[in-house]
Amino acid sequence: MIIEEMQYDDFGKYIKEQRKKSGKTLNGFAFEKDIEPVVLSRVENQKQDIKLNVLIKIAKGFGKTAGEFLTEYEKSDFSGIK
């Protein structure tokens, strides 16, 4: 059995695009979701891996569960997964 490795290299870019599409600034979104702006910035710019608690907060910011948000990412052009 071969398990395909999931690619999340551009997940931060996806988060940034979704945030911008929602019309939120980095600081505004971070403040609303109780995320340190520096953490959100580092995640969006792929300088820091995302922790589960931050992923959950970000997903909730878009009205989704973490699983739903990851599924949407996997179906996006960012993921390279099809």
Phi, psi and omega in degrees: 000128179254128177255122180286131179285132179284139180252117181239028184300324184253022182298321178298319178296322179296315178301314181299316180297317180296319178297314180295321177298329180280354178082014182263141171282163178301310182296319179296314180296314180300315181297314181298328185257009178058047176241137176297128180305324179294325178293313179300317179299315181294323177294311182298328181264013174058037177256355181211137175291151181273135176270155184303317182296326178287319177301316180298317179295318179296312180302316179299328178298338178254012178072029184229164169278166177300319179298317179296318181295318178295320178298317177297319177299314182299332179271353183277170177290344182288327192282329186076006179257130177217000000 
